[in-house]
Amino acid sequence: MDKKVYFNGEIVTVNENGDIADAILIENGLICAVGNREEIFALGGEDSGKIDMMGKTMLPGFIDSHGHIVSFAQTLTLLDMSACRSVKDMTELAAQRLKSQPLSQGEWLLGFGYDDTSFSDKSSPTKFELDGVSSTTPIFISHVSGHVAVANSAALEKLEYTGDDYIVPNGGRVQTVSHDSKEPNGILEENAFLAPEKKKLIPLPSSDTMAKALIKAQNIYAGYGITTAQEAGADKSINEILLKAAKDGALFIDIVAHAVQSETFDLLKNEGTPKRDYLCRYKLMGGKTWLDGSLQGKTAWLTRPYKETPKGETDDYCGFGTQSDEQLTEYLKGCIERRIQVNAHANGDAAADQFLRCYKKALSKTSEKCELRPVIVHAQTISEDQLDEIKSLNMIPTFFSDHVWFWGDYHYETSLGPERAERISPLGSALRKGIRFTMHQDAPVKMPDEILTIHNAVNRRTQKGRVLGEEQRLSVIDAIRAVTINGAYQYFEEDIKGTLEAGKYADLVILDKNPLKVRKELIKDIRILETVKQGRTIFKKQG
């Protein structure tokens, strides 16, 4: 029997009453009781292990409401471009890698994480710079947003973007050297490289390499206090990776996956309910569709033009969508009929409009009344009226609220302008309307750091010190709810996760300070000391 009592701490239960306890009894992976030390000691008996928290703070384990843990694991095997601050930095890093680790014939140099919004001259890399590194080895580097990439001429040839008659998948764009030329400049957007027929042309790491990387990724997630993670773009190969890891007993956090649109109905079957069961900590839960791109890549689909349009675009450029209303409505109808929860990527307000419009149309075409809790992912620029519609449809917005810190100044000055930037990720508006929402980091776009996300939701301060939307700030407890109980609700798991209450999983995280008590500008400095998944410690800070 595995029985433990944690005591002498501040246990933030996140229950409806906002109770703070000082002891908790855990047995066989479940929470048995929460309360004061005397009653919990009595319930635990002499045979329970006693763990003195020495005044530290316990919260429910954090729940990742949107991310790509397999893609995150894959990035751990790629050339990390996140520290680059210029195109020159990128080419020098790529050249250094090729020199220090020569590739075999046919191998690609793959990289991830460059962010040209942080480049001093705001220039973007093209095939010409990468060709200077190598004209024979395919080089392909993904932008930090995951919605843009740059390829050299050798990689463009492998992706079949040569000559004047190449075909770009719907919802994608190949930038060209000029308006009157079809010659690619190397910059690819959205489905130009994300469409299934293009993704399969880009080599993946070996299964052994991915298995090791997935273990490493889980350790990183656990180090951030996450006990439930997400893979929001599961195709057949990713599903197989996760199924194998589950059957091999290699998963020590729960992973919830959503199948890509093209394969949703092949991978998911109607089981009569959207609440699905785990297989050895893995479950394929819902479907995923992409309706636009990213704000920092200026491919998000807006109703009004960008403040500064991308080079070569007209002044009325608003980004673009990835599919027609007819295509989307048919997919949503199929999900509703099969009782599949759908997650829809919609950064721009025009993309949000399309999702709301098509979901309502799909509902009108079916008699299905099952509660599905559809999720609108990112929801960066949604309006007050759209929030009203979201509430009426019982949708859940999951906000990428860390944009305020990482790209808030860029949105204020360059992409959106002050008015729209003030309302980016409108958490406060959603809360006032009684909408249950979650927050995420979209790993590998950013590290799955839930403490930083809580900090940013509470402070909404940019790197230049601006406060973007004072009225959109959250209280600390509301920010905590967004990454705990609301995340559990999004996954139909509010009965087993999200709060520290009797009968729920012993998923918990211990912090060195109480976020409810520290100065709000210091929340980001709180450290994770220990992460526990169903009673088992999966991370413990050394020293």
Order of alpha helices (4+ residues) and beta strands (2+ residues): beta-beta-beta-alpha-beta-beta-beta-alpha-beta-alpha-beta-alpha-beta-beta-alpha-beta-beta-alpha-alpha-alpha-beta-alpha-beta-alpha-beta-alpha-beta-alpha-beta-alpha-beta-alpha-alpha-alpha-beta-alpha-alpha-alpha-beta-beta-beta
